[in-house]
Amino acid sequence: MPELPPIFNGRPTTWQADVAGPSPTCGDPPPAALRHGVAQFNRGEYYQCHETLEDAWKAERAPIRQLYQGILQIGVALHHLRYGNYIGASKLLTLGLGYLLGFTPTCLGVDVAKLISDAETVQARLHQLGPSAIGEFDQSTFPTISLAE
């Protein structure tokens, strides 16, 4: 397969080499794709984060792929919340939290325990507001991901 340029179809590909080797384990440093996806998440670029981590998730065959899936689903939940989609936000928070539970307290440099706690706080507030008051959610309280480099 030919090597992809740094940008292909509008998506960065600089982490492609990361997926060619052995699968990472929780004690390993974060791969480039994860660092990039976390940076997007922390800037509130949830759609872009989804695209980045989905590529890493699809390329990975080991169980660590569920960490990527959990993070991207929390990000998509925040995207839905931002645009007033109560059902989408609620469903994806639940799914994302389920994927993350097996990776506490930290994995690949991600403070998973903090992300879970923060996402559960978002979920509780979302359910407290309900569908009719979702617009009152204070988006400045959206979580960020702590990542040890």
N, C-alpha and C positions, 0 to 999 in steps of 0.2 A: 504494500500500500504506500503511495507517495506521501511524503511529509506535508502536512497542512501549513499554510502560511500563518503568521501570528493572528490574523483576523480572517475568518472564513464564514460566509453567510451572516456577517454582522456580529459574530461571536468570537471572543478571544480563544485561541487554541494553544497558548503557550504551555499549558499543563499537560498536553497530550502524552509527553514522555513519562509522566508519573504513573500512568495506568499500564505501561508495558511491563513493569517489573512485578515483584511479589506484592501481594496485598499488604497494606499497612495494618499495624495492630494499634491498640489504644495508646500504648506507651511511646509510639513513634511521633516525631514532629508532624505538624499539619502539612499535607501535600499542597502544592501550589493552587490546585483547583479549589480546595477547601478554604485556603486563605483568601482567595479572590471572592468566593461566594460569601464568606463572612463579611468581608469589607463591603460588598454590595448590600447585604442584609443591614449592616450597621448604618449605611447611608440612606436606608429606607427604599432601596431599589429592589423590592421584593420580587418583581417579575424577572428581572435580570438574574437575581440570585437563584431563582427557580431554574432558569435556563442553564446556568453554570453548574449547579449541583446535580441537576438531572443528567447532564452529560457524564459527570463523575459517577453517579449512581448506576447508570446504565452500563458503564464500562467495568464497574467493579463486580466481582462474583462472590466475594467473601461476605460474611455477615456485617462487616463494617459499613457496607452499603446502606444499612438501615439508619446509621447515624446521618448520612447525607439526606436520606429520605425524610427523616424527622425534622431536620433543620429546614429543608425546603418547604415542607408542609406547614410549619409554623410561619414561615415567611409568606406563603400564599394565603394563610389565614389572616395575617395582618393586612395583606393587599385587599382581601375581601372586606375586612372590617373598615379599612380606609374608604371603600366605596359603598358602604352601607349594606353589604350582603350578609345578613345575620346568619342564615342557614349555612352558607359556605364557610364563614369564619368559624362558627361553632363546630361544624363537622371536621374541618381541617385541624383545628386546635386539638381536638380529641385524638385524631389519627396521629398527628405529629408527636404529641406527648407519648402515645403508646410506643412509637418507634424509638424514642429517646431513652425510655426507662432502663434499658439494658446497658447503658453506657455511662452511668453515674459512677463516681462524681465527675471525673474528667476523661476525655478521650480525644486523641489527636490534638491536644492542646486546648480543646473546647471545654469551658466550664459548663458541663452538661447539667449539673445539679442547679446552677443558677439559672440557666435557660429554662429548665423545667419549672422552677419556682416562679420565675417572671411570667412564663406563659400561663401557668395556672392562675396567677393574679389577673391577667388579661381575661382569661376564660370566666373567672368568677364575676368580674365587673361586667362583661358582656352579658352573662346570664342575668345579672342583677338589673341591667337596663332593659333587656328584652328587645324584640324586633322593632317595636314602635319608637324606642328612644335611642337606637343605636347611634344616631347622629350626635348625641351628647357625649360619646366616648372621647376622652381626652387623649388624642393621638400622641401628645408629647410624652406619654407614659409607655409608649411601645418599647419593648425590651431591645437591648443590644446584646450581642454575643461577646463574652470575654474569651479572648484567644491568647494563649501563651505561645510566643514564637520560639 
